[in-house]
Amino acid sequence: MAGELRGWLTERLALHLGRPVGSLDPRTPPAVYGMDSVCPLTLCGDLADERGLIVPSTTG
């Protein structure tokens, strides 16, 4: 499951950033690729809609 989810997130992040999947290094912080503050919220919404996974919008 973790590998499948990692692949899904990588593909989705590449789509949002307008970059080829192979150009993303999972060890590199997404902000280095130009990810703005809206992208994580969009990814959380996509996870809920497509995978049924709810990610809290806040911590603590």
Backbone hydrogen bonds, N-H to C=O, Kabsch-Sander energy under -0.5 kcal/mol:
donor,donor_aa,acceptor,acceptor_aa,energy
5,L,1,M,-2.7
6,R,2,A,-2.6
7,G,3,G,-2.3
8,W,4,E,-2.3
9,L,5,L,-2.8
10,T,6,R,-2.4
11,E,7,G,-2.5
12,R,8,W,-2.6
13,L,9,L,-2.9
14,A,10,T,-2.4
15,L,11,E,-2.1
16,H,12,R,-2.5
17,L,13,L,-2.3
18,G,14,A,-1.1
18,G,15,L,-0.6
19,R,14,A,-2.3
23,S,20,P,-1.7
24,L,21,V,-1.8
28,T,25,D,-2.2
32,V,29,P,-1.9
33,Y,29,P,-0.5
33,Y,30,P,-1.3
34,G,31,A,-1.5
35,M,30,P,-1.4
39,C,36,D,-0.5
41,L,37,S,-0.6
42,T,38,V,-2.2
43,L,39,C,-2.7
44,C,40,P,-2.3
45,G,41,L,-2.1
46,D,42,T,-2.5
47,L,43,L,-2.5
48,A,44,C,-2.1
49,D,45,G,-2.7
50,E,46,D,-3.0
51,R,46,D,-0.5
51,R,47,L,-1.8
52,G,47,L,-0.6
52,G,48,A,-0.9
53,L,47,L,-1.7
54,I,52,G,-0.5
55,V,53,L,-0.6
